[in-house]
Amino acid sequence: MKVTLAIEGGSPVRDTYLPYAQPWTNDKDVNAVAEVLRSTWLTTGPMVETFEERFAKYADTWFAVAVSNGTAALHASVFAAGVKPGDEVITTPLTFVASANCVLYQGGRPVFADVQPDTLNIDPQKVEESVTPKTRAIVAVDYTGLPCDLSELRDIARRHNLLLIEDAAHALGATYRGVRIGSLADLTTFSLHPVKQVTTGEGGMVTTDKRAYVEMMKAFRNHGITTSAREREAKGAWFYEMTYLGYNYRLTDIQCALGLSQLERLDAFVERRRQIAERYTRELADLPVTLPVQVPDRESAWHLYVVRLNLGALRVDRGQVFAALRAENIGVNVHYIPVYWHPYYSETLGYRKGLCLEAEKAYPRLLTLPMFPKMSDKDVADVIEAMHKVLTFYAR
Ligand SMILES: *Cc1c(COP(=O)(O)O)cnc(C)c1O
């Protein structure tokens, strides 16, 4: 039987659009939020502290500081790391723009170090080669949820007196040598956006073992003021001082109630993601794609399932495969355009193409498949079927 792709007028693998990511909320989440709405503390109240404590416990670290989103978590970390105008911060090109933008916010200069060809995580050797007397910190990203080479990066940071910031927006629930992500860098940041492991609508968290950073970041999220309204009320005091130039990066009690409720299901969410990944890996193995690499001493949190198309074995490029899969109602995506290719970096700031050849070589081949815990077995089967349908059709 001749197969006609949906993009050429055939019938799609499924009738409804399957997005690449979707949150999973339930009645318990709704009730937790409703309970806060019936109280009087809507923003920074008791839920924030409880959420921070529970999150720190989960991530096996001393402290957690809740902020309004993952980008604010990165900004607060770069601030706590003391990055000043003229300082350089080394990061990866294969990430969401926020991992580099946070350096610009404090007047620093992002320096892009290339990725490893297998994991697509930042290459420690390239990091070391990028260190100059101006380097202040490293922002490493656990791309797709697979922890980067933390031990090597910590070594480099120690030898050159740099701070290691880990952008773990993808990696809540991942482990490195048996240890949960959260306590392995000087500062670890998380995003609680609806596409991530657990959500607060918008939200972010920084974990750390150093109390001094906590105090700076708690001030930073509150305009740089060193006491919160709640602390002042408790003490019956009105006096406050602004010590740093901070922002309003507070997370609300409403959101923290949702986060607390979501956190209870985090392990189940990660387990479901792992099952889906295993099935993809098994059932896509004979297609012209390079599947995600796993590393023996770490477990991915499977935020994203990214394959690389073997373009030599296909008659078309990634754009055509992407469009054909979308026509089959499979919400594929691309993570990421190399950060310094964006016009703000290339045109406004003058970064040139060719800085990170491995990332540039990977980019035209990247394709993100739908991956979220709420996916049914049928959804997973549809993705696999559509991948076979489209890639077999376009095979040379
Ligand atoms: C999602 C994400 C962020 C930003 O998080 P927001 O909560 O959307 O601000 C930062 N870095 C990476 C790698 C991300 O995936």
The ligand as an SDF file (V2000), in Angstrom:
LIG
                    3D

 15 15  0  0  0  0  0  0  0  0999 V2000
   13.0680   27.3470   30.5500 C   0  0  0  0  0  0  0  0  0  0  0  0
   14.5030   27.7040   30.5930 C   0  0  0  0  0  0  0  0  0  0  0  0
   14.9810   28.8850   31.2000 C   0  0  0  0  0  0  0  0  0  0  0  0
   14.0990   30.0160   31.6280 C   0  0  0  0  0  0  0  0  0  0  0  0
   13.0940   29.7260   32.4550 O   0  0  0  0  0  0  0  0  0  0  0  0
   11.8080   30.6760   32.5650 P   0  0  0  0  0  0  0  0  0  0  0  0
   11.1350   30.1360   33.7770 O   0  0  0  0  0  0  0  0  0  0  0  0
   11.0240   30.5050   31.3180 O   0  0  0  0  0  0  0  0  0  0  0  0
   12.2820   32.0720   32.7410 O   0  0  0  0  0  0  0  0  0  0  0  0
   16.3450   29.0500   31.3200 C   0  0  0  0  0  0  0  0  0  0  0  0
   17.2100   28.1650   30.8290 N   0  0  0  0  0  0  0  0  0  0  0  0
   16.7960   27.0580   30.1980 C   0  0  0  0  0  0  0  0  0  0  0  0
   17.8130   26.0980   29.6840 C   0  0  0  0  0  0  0  0  0  0  0  0
   15.4320   26.8000   30.0380 C   0  0  0  0  0  0  0  0  0  0  0  0
   15.0230   25.7180   29.3850 O   0  0  0  0  0  0  0  0  0  0  0  0
  1  2  1  0
  2  3  1  0
  2 14  2  0
  3  4  1  0
  3 10  2  0
  4  5  1  0
  5  6  1  0
  6  7  2  0
  6  8  1  0
  6  9  1  0
 10 11  1  0
 11 12  2  0
 12 13  1  0
 12 14  1  0
 14 15  1  0
M  END
$$$$
